[in-house]
Amino acid sequence: MEAIGDLLFHVWDFINGPVFFLLGLLLLAVCVEKTGDGCAGIIVFILIVAGASWILRSCQSHKLEKHAEAFVSVRGVYTELCRLPNERLSPYITGKVLAIDPAGSMSPLHLKMPKGLRATRPEEVGTILIVEYTEEVVGHYQGGGKALVNVCTVDVVDVNARRKLTSRVFRGTAPPSVKPWSGSDASGSSPNRDVLKFIKTLPQISAARQ
C-alpha cells in the first residue's frame, strides 16, 4: 500500500500545472457531454476534481504526520540548523536524508525521496534538506488572477559537521498563457522533479571521510 501511495504522489506532481490544465479541460468536456447540460457538467467536473484533490492531500497529510512522529523530540535541534550561514561549498550527502521546512517540520518532499535515501528515525540522519516553497508572480490574466511560478529553495546541511553546505533555487514551469475561467490564479508545475534529480545526483560520502 505504501508503494501505491508513493506512486500516486509522484503522479500528482506530474499532472500539476499545464498537464493538469489540459486533463481538466478534457474531463470538463466529458462531463458536459454526459450530462447534456453545460452548467451541470461544470458542477460535476468541480466535484470530481475537488474530491480527488482532497483524497490525495488527506492521504499525504496522514502519511507525513505518521513519519514525522519519530522526529518530534529532535525538532528543536533541526530548527537551530536552519539558522546556520550558507558556506557555499560543494554539496554532498552523508548518512540518510531528512527534508524539513524552515520551521523544523517535516517537508512533504521527504515522502517523495527514494526510500534508500530518506531517514525514518533521528539516529539515521546525517544530512538535512531545508525546503522552502514560494510563488513568484510573473504576470496577470485578463479578467483577473495572477500568473505564478512555483519556486523551491533547498539548503543542504551536514548535521554532524553542523555546516550549511549550499543553497539552491529551483523553478517550476511557466504558468498557462491563457485560462478559460476568470478571477483565479494559475501556476505551472512544481519544481519537485528537478529537486529530486538534484538530490539523487549528490555524491554520498561516509562520516569517516569528512
C-alpha positions in Angstrom: 0.0 0.0 0.0 2.9 2.4 0.8 4.3 1.8 -2.7 1.0 2.6 -4.2 0.7 5.8 -2.2 4.2 6.9 -3.3 3.2 6.3 -6.9 0.1 8.3 -6.6 2.0 11.3 -5.1 4.5 11.2 -8.0 1.7 11.1 -10.5 0.0 14.0 -8.7 3.2 16.1 -9.0 3.5 15.2 -12.7 0.0 16.2 -13.6 0.1 19.5 -11.7 0.3 22.7 -13.8 -0.2 22.6 -17.6 -0.8 18.9 -17.9 -3.5 19.1 -15.1 -5.0 22.1 -17.0 -5.3 20.0 -20.2 -6.7 17.0 -18.4 -9.2 19.2 -16.7 -10.4 20.6 -20.0 -10.9 17.1 -21.3 -12.7 16.0 -18.2 -14.9 19.1 -18.3 -15.8 18.3 -21.9 -16.8 14.7 -21.0 -18.9 15.9 -18.0 -20.7 18.4 -20.2 -21.3 15.7 -22.9 -22.6 13.1 -20.4 -24.9 15.5 -18.6 -26.1 17.2 -21.7 -26.1 20.5 -19.8 -23.2 22.9 -19.6 -23.8 24.1 -16.1 -24.4 20.6 -14.7 -21.3 19.4 -16.4 -19.2 22.1 -14.9 -20.6 21.3 -11.4 -19.8 17.6 -11.8 -16.3 18.5 -13.0 -15.7 20.7 -10.0 -16.9 18.0 -7.6 -14.7 15.3 -9.2 -11.6 17.5 -9.1 -12.2 18.7 -5.6 -12.9 15.2 -4.3 -9.8 13.7 -6.0 -7.6 16.6 -4.7 -9.0 16.2 -1.1 -8.4 12.5 -1.0 -4.8 12.7 -2.3 -3.9 15.5 0.0 -5.6 13.9 3.0 -3.6 10.7 2.4 -0.4 12.6 2.0 -1.0 14.6 5.2 -1.8 11.5 7.2 1.4 9.7 5.9 3.5 12.8 6.6 2.2 13.0 10.2 3.0 9.3 10.7 6.6 9.7 9.5 7.1 13.0 11.5 6.2 11.4 14.8 9.6 9.8 15.1 11.4 13.2 14.9 9.3 15.3 17.3 11.9 15.0 20.1 14.7 16.5 18.0 12.8 19.2 16.2 14.4 21.9 18.2 17.9 20.7 17.1 16.9 20.9 13.4 15.4 24.3 13.8 18.8 25.6 15.1 20.5 24.1 12.0 18.2 26.2 9.8 19.9 29.4 11.0 23.4 28.3 10.0 25.2 30.6 7.5 25.5 29.4 3.9 29.1 28.3 3.3 28.7 27.9 -0.5 30.5 24.6 -0.7 30.1 21.6 -3.0 27.1 19.7 -1.6 27.2 16.0 -0.7 25.1 13.5 1.3 26.3 11.7 4.4 24.1 9.2 6.2 20.4 9.4 5.4 18.4 12.5 4.5 15.6 14.3 6.3 13.7 17.1 4.5 12.2 19.8 6.7 10.7 23.2 6.2 12.3 26.4 7.8 10.2 25.9 10.9 11.6 22.5 11.5 8.6 20.4 10.5 8.9 17.5 8.1 8.5 18.7 4.5 6.2 16.9 2.0 9.3 16.5 -0.1 10.6 13.9 2.4 8.0 11.4 1.2 9.0 11.9 -2.4 12.6 11.0 -1.9 13.9 7.4 -2.7 13.4 5.1 0.2 17.1 4.3 0.2 17.9 8.0 1.0 15.2 9.1 3.4 15.6 8.7 7.1 13.0 7.0 9.2 14.4 7.8 12.7 16.7 10.5 14.1 19.8 8.4 14.6 19.9 7.8 10.8 20.0 11.5 9.9 23.3 12.7 8.5 22.0 15.3 6.1 19.2 17.7 6.3 17.5 19.5 3.5 15.7 22.7 4.4 13.0 23.1 1.9 11.0 26.3 1.3 8.2 26.7 -1.3 7.2 30.1 -2.5 5.3 31.5 -5.5 6.6 34.2 -7.8 4.2 36.5 -9.7 5.2 36.7 -13.4 2.1 38.3 -14.8 -1.6 38.8 -14.6 -4.5 37.3 -16.6 -7.1 39.3 -18.5 -10.2 39.1 -16.3 -8.3 38.8 -13.1 -5.9 36.3 -11.4 -2.1 36.1 -11.1 0.2 34.0 -13.3 2.6 32.2 -10.9 5.8 30.2 -11.0 6.4 27.8 -8.2 9.8 28.2 -6.6 11.6 25.8 -4.2 14.7 26.8 -2.2 16.8 23.9 -0.9 19.6 24.2 1.7 21.9 21.2 2.2 23.1 20.8 5.8 25.7 18.3 7.1 24.2 17.5 10.6 27.3 16.1 12.2 29.6 18.9 11.0 26.9 21.5 11.6 27.6 23.2 8.3 25.1 24.5 5.7 26.9 23.4 2.6 24.9 25.3 -0.1 21.6 26.7 -1.1 20.0 26.1 -4.4 16.9 27.6 -6.1 14.6 25.6 -8.4 11.8 27.0 -10.5 8.8 25.2 -11.9 7.4 25.5 -15.4 5.8 28.7 -16.7 2.1 29.1 -16.0 -0.5 28.7 -18.7 -0.6 31.6 -21.2 -4.4 31.7 -21.0 -7.1 30.2 -18.9 -10.9 29.7 -19.6 -12.0 31.0 -16.2 -11.6 34.4 -14.6 -10.6 35.7 -11.2 -8.4 32.8 -10.1 -4.7 32.4 -10.1 -2.9 29.8 -12.2 0.6 28.3 -12.0 2.9 25.9 -13.8 4.2 22.6 -12.5 6.1 22.1 -9.2 9.9 22.1 -9.4 10.0 18.9 -7.3 11.2 16.8 -10.2 14.3 18.9 -10.6 14.8 19.0 -6.8 14.7 15.2 -6.6 17.1 14.9 -9.6 19.5 17.2 -7.7 19.3 15.1 -4.5 19.8 11.8 -6.4 23.0 13.1 -8.1 24.7 14.4 -4.9 27.8 12.4 -4.0 27.4 10.2 -1.0 30.3 10.0 1.5 30.8 8.3 4.8 31.3 10.2 8.1 34.8 8.8 8.3 35.9 10.6 5.1 34.7 14.1 6.2 
